Amino acid sequence: GWRRDLDDVIQLLDDFVVAGSELHLFSGLDVQEQKDRLARARDQRKRPPTLSKLKVVHATGDLCSRRDLERLPLERFTSCIILADDAAEKNATDKDSQALATLLLLRDIQNTRIRNAREPLSPRGEESKSPWAVADWAGDLSQAKDRCVVLSEILDARTRALIADAGISDYVLSNSMVSDAIAMVAEDRDVNRILNSLFEESGAEIYIRPAGHYIPDGAHLSFFDVAAACRARDEPETLVGFRRTGDDRAVVNPPDKSTKRV
């Protein structure tokens, strides 16, 4: 879709992503109109005309047309965000319906491509010369579906009950998030500092670091002891869990925080 603050979204993505990342922008507007709108928005906000790390690939088509959506290289995507289309003169309920229809179409296209890739035909419909080519294609699609989260924006809170009955959980109720954030800041201004830290590109993040960064090797300390060592650093950190060597999963918020461990 298209929204009036899309340039802000793209700029934020450019701050987060690694160099060489691509953003495929699919909208009902023609390609030149998309480029012109982004250029005007960047000029109004006194931003450089080009992005530093992100490459934008423009495409045009009907958001509810399966034929148009099938032109997208979904197997290459790591995430897919469906925005409420401000370009269309519709009310919030109609925009939600369009976004959900696009979400269901994208999911079905992913599933269909995986099924077709397991047939003895190549992606171009020709007879495959190597069975490994088909297996690799199907594997790439299946892996892409697992790692590619398709997330839809919802505007109307009344839509939430409808999609819950349909078993759809991949959505963001954007208007509610904004109003909730404003209400929290209005209640306590210090909350704004917390929100800024959570949402800025250099804000709070979760890392897995070796224990030697905080305590001497071989020391027998409790969770509370290590947490205190984390807080005592020049840039204080918060300990949320640990993972033993050889374990596949981390232990978050352990119940026995006073127990001494190696």
C-alpha positions in Angstrom: 0.0 0.0 0.0 0.9 3.7 0.2 0.8 6.0 3.2 1.7 9.7 3.6 4.6 9.0 6.0 6.1 6.2 3.9 9.4 8.1 3.5 9.7 8.1 7.3 9.2 4.3 7.4 11.8 3.9 4.6 14.3 6.1 6.4 13.9 4.2 9.6 14.5 0.9 7.7 17.6 2.4 6.1 19.0 3.1 9.6 18.4 -0.5 10.8 19.3 -2.7 7.8 22.7 -3.9 6.6 24.2 -2.3 3.5 23.0 -3.9 0.2 19.5 -4.7 1.6 16.5 -4.3 -0.8 13.0 -2.9 -0.2 10.4 -4.0 -2.8 7.7 -1.3 -2.8 4.5 -2.6 -4.4 1.6 -0.1 -4.8 -1.3 0.8 -7.0 0.5 4.0 -8.0 2.6 3.8 -11.1 6.3 3.6 -10.7 7.2 7.2 -11.6 4.5 8.6 -9.3 6.0 6.5 -6.4 9.4 7.9 -7.1 8.1 11.5 -7.3 6.2 11.3 -4.1 9.2 9.9 -2.2 11.5 12.5 -3.7 9.1 15.3 -2.7 8.9 13.9 0.9 12.6 13.6 1.2 13.1 17.2 -0.1 10.5 18.5 2.4 12.2 16.8 5.3 15.7 18.1 4.2 17.0 14.6 3.7 19.5 13.4 1.1 18.0 12.3 -2.2 19.4 8.8 -1.9 19.5 6.2 0.9 22.8 5.1 2.4 22.2 1.3 2.8 18.8 0.4 1.3 17.9 0.0 -2.3 14.3 0.6 -3.2 12.7 -1.6 -6.0 9.4 -0.2 -7.3 6.6 -2.2 -8.7 3.0 -1.4 -9.5 -0.2 -3.4 -9.5 -3.5 -4.3 -7.8 -3.0 -5.2 -4.2 -5.9 -7.7 -4.4 -4.9 -9.2 -7.8 -3.3 -12.6 -7.5 -1.7 -12.2 -11.0 0.0 -9.0 -10.0 1.2 -10.3 -6.6 2.6 -13.4 -8.2 5.2 -11.2 -10.0 6.9 -10.6 -6.7 9.9 -12.7 -5.8 8.5 -13.9 -2.5 11.2 -16.6 -2.1 13.8 -13.8 -1.7 11.9 -11.9 1.0 12.8 -12.0 4.7 9.7 -10.0 5.7 6.6 -8.5 4.2 4.6 -5.6 5.6 1.2 -4.7 4.2 0.3 -1.1 4.9 -3.2 0.4 4.8 -3.5 2.1 1.5 -3.9 5.9 1.9 -3.9 6.4 -1.8 -7.3 4.8 -2.0 -10.4 6.9 -1.0 -11.8 4.4 1.4 -12.9 4.2 5.0 -10.9 2.3 7.6 -13.0 -0.9 7.3 -12.5 -1.0 3.5 -8.7 -0.5 3.9 -8.6 -3.3 6.5 -10.5 -5.6 4.1 -8.0 -4.9 1.3 -5.0 -5.4 3.6 -6.4 -8.8 4.9 -7.2 -9.9 1.3 -3.6 -9.2 0.3 -2.3 -11.0 3.4 -4.3 -14.2 2.5 -3.3 -14.0 -1.1 0.4 -13.8 -0.3 0.2 -16.7 2.1 -1.6 -18.8 -0.5 0.9 -17.9 -3.2 3.7 -19.0 -0.9 2.0 -22.4 -0.3 1.2 -22.9 -4.0 4.8 -22.2 -5.0 6.1 -24.7 -2.5 3.6 -27.4 -3.8 4.5 -26.7 -7.4 8.2 -26.7 -6.8 8.0 -30.3 -5.5 6.5 -31.4 -8.9 8.9 -32.8 -11.5 8.9 -29.4 -13.3 11.3 -26.5 -13.0 10.0 -23.0 -12.0 9.7 -22.1 -15.7 7.5 -25.0 -16.4 10.2 -26.9 -18.3 11.2 -30.5 -17.6 14.0 -30.4 -15.0 17.2 -32.0 -16.0 18.4 -32.4 -12.4 16.3 -33.6 -9.5 18.5 -31.5 -7.2 17.3 -28.3 -9.0 13.7 -29.0 -8.0 14.7 -30.0 -4.4 16.7 -26.8 -4.0 13.9 -24.6 -5.4 11.3 -26.2 -3.0 13.7 -26.0 -0.1 14.4 -22.3 -0.8 10.6 -21.5 -0.9 9.9 -23.5 2.2 12.7 -21.9 4.1 11.6 -18.4 2.8 8.0 -19.1 4.0 9.4 -20.0 7.5 11.6 -16.9 7.8 9.3 -14.4 5.9 6.8 -13.0 8.3 3.8 -11.5 6.4 2.4 -8.7 8.7 -0.6 -6.6 8.0 -1.6 -3.2 9.3 -5.1 -2.9 10.7 -6.8 0.5 11.3 -10.2 -0.3 12.8 -10.3 -1.9 16.2 -13.6 -3.6 15.3 -11.7 -5.6 12.7 -9.7 -7.3 15.4 -12.6 -9.5 16.5 -13.3 -10.5 12.9 -9.8 -11.6 12.2 -9.5 -13.4 15.5 -12.4 -15.6 14.5 -10.6 -16.3 11.2 -7.5 -17.4 13.0 -5.3 -14.6 11.7 -2.7 -13.3 14.2 -0.2 -11.6 12.0 -1.4 -8.0 12.2 -0.6 -4.7 13.9 -3.4 -2.4 15.1 -1.4 0.8 14.3 -3.9 3.4 15.5 -4.3 1.7 18.8 -0.5 1.5 19.3 -0.2 5.3 18.6 -3.0 6.2 21.0 -1.7 3.9 23.7 1.8 5.4 23.4 0.4 9.0 23.6 -1.7 8.0 26.7 1.3 6.5 28.5 3.4 9.7 27.8 0.5 11.9 28.9 0.3 10.0 32.2 4.1 10.0 32.8 6.5 12.0 30.7 9.5 9.8 31.6 7.8 6.9 29.6 8.8 8.8 26.5 12.5 8.2 27.2 11.8 4.4 27.5 9.8 4.4 24.2 12.6 6.3 22.5 15.2 3.8 23.8 13.1 0.8 22.6 12.4 2.1 19.1 15.5 4.0 18.0 18.1 2.1 15.9 20.7 2.5 18.7 18.4 1.8 21.5 17.9 -1.3 23.7 18.8 -4.6 22.1 19.2 -8.2 23.2 22.7 -9.8 22.9 24.2 -13.2 23.8 27.7 -12.5 25.3 30.3 -14.8 26.8 30.2 -14.8 30.6 33.8 -13.7 30.6 32.7 -10.2 29.6 31.3 -9.8 33.1 32.9 -12.2 35.6 36.3 -14.0 36.0 36.6 -17.4 34.3 35.7 -20.3 36.6 33.9 -18.1 39.1 30.9 -19.6 41.0 28.3 -16.9 41.1 24.5 -16.6 41.2 22.2 -15.0 38.7 21.9 -12.0 41.1 25.7 -11.7 41.2 26.1 -11.6 37.4 23.2 -9.2 37.1 24.9 -6.8 39.5 28.1 -7.1 37.4 26.2 -6.2 34.3 24.7 -3.1 35.9 28.1 -2.0 37.2 29.6 -1.6 33.7 30.3 1.8 32.2 27.3 1.3 30.0 24.9 -0.5 32.3 23.2 -3.7 31.0 20.3 -5.8 32.2 20.7 -9.5 32.5 17.6 -11.4 31.3 18.9 -15.0 31.2 21.7 -17.3 30.3 22.6 -20.2 28.1 25.0 -23.0 29.1 27.6 -24.2 26.6 26.2 -26.9 24.4 22.5 -26.1 25.2 20.3 -25.1 22.3 18.0 -22.8 24.3 18.6 -20.1 26.8 17.0 -19.9 30.3 15.1 -16.6 30.6 14.3 -15.2 34.1 15.4 -18.4 36.0 13.4 -19.1 39.2 16.5 -20.0 41.3 18.4 -16.7 41.0 20.4 -17.3 44.2 21.9 -20.6 43.2 25.6 -20.5 42.5 26.7 -21.7 39.1 30.0 -22.0 37.2 
